[in-house]
Amino acid sequence: MGNKINVNLAGMDFSIISNDDAAYVRKVTDHVNQAIYELTENYHISLLHAALMTALNLGDDYFKAMDSAENLRGQLRNYLEESSRMKLELADVKRQLAKQQPNNG
């Protein structure tokens, strides 16, 4: 069971049940409130329109972040594969050098 957290979002009070801590939930709420406020103040649109535009903007941010994360995972996979290839190459070079060394025994 999560924590019950009271927040004010766009001038309305809500009780939210969340497994996240209250500070995080309030941070998210503040971010959404700021986005809604900026739209209503700068573009003089209704609260409903500002909320919908905020939802669209946050959805856009989400999908861009997911794409970016997938690109980073791909880069990481490539780096790990390259690192493995380099380790194999290094081991091969060490073996070749060891074969060329005269025995000191």
N, C-alpha and C positions, 0 to 999 in steps of 0.2 A: 504494500500500500504506500502511496506517495504522500508527500507533504501538502497540506492545504495552505495556499499562499494567496493573500488578497492583493489584487492589483487594480490600478485604474488605467483603463485603456480608452483613449479617445473620449475622456470625460465620463466614462461609465465604469462602475465598480464590478469586478469579477472575482470569484473565488476559483482558483485553479488548483487542481490536483496534479502534482508533478513529482517525479523521482529526482529531479534536479534540485539543487539548493535554492533558497529564496533569493540570494544575491544574483544568481544566474538568471532566474525567471524575471526578476526586476530589470536586469540588464537588457534582456530581450524585449520586455515591455517598453522600456525607455527608448530603445532603438525604433520600435514600431511607432510609438507616440511621436518621436521626432520626425520620422518620415511623413506621417499623416499631417502633423503641424506644418511642416515646410510646404506641403502641397496645398493645404487650405489657405495658408498665408500668402504664398507666392503666386498662386494661380486662382485664388478666390473661387475654389470649387467646393461643392458640398462635402460634408463629412463622409457620406456614402461613396461618392466618387473618389475621394482621397483614400478611403479604406480599400476600395477596389484597385486603384492604381498602385497603392502600397503592396497589396497582395501580388499583383502582377510583377512589380519590381523585385520583390523578395523571391518570387518564383524564378524570375530571370537570373537573379544572383545565385540561387541554389543550383540551377542547371549549369551555369557557367563554372561554378565552383566544382561541381561533379566532373565536368569535362576536364578542368584543370587538374583535378586529383587523378583522373584516369591517365592523363598525359604524363604526370609525374610518376605514377606507378610504372608506366611503359618505359620511361627514361631510367628508372631504378632497375627494372628488369634488364634493360640493355647494359647498364653499367655492371650489374652483377654477372651477366654472361661474359662481358669483356674481361672482367676481373678473373673469372674462372679460366678463360682462354689464356690469359697472361700467366696465371699460375702454372698451367700445364706447360706452356712454352718455357717458362723459367725452369721447371723441373727437368724438362727435356735438355735444355742447355747445360744444366748442372750435370746431368748424366753424361752428356757428350764430353764435357770438360774433365770429368772424373776418369773417363776412358783414355783420354789423351795424357793424363798425368802418369809419370813413371811411378811404379810402386816403391815406396820408401821402406820396405820391409826387409 
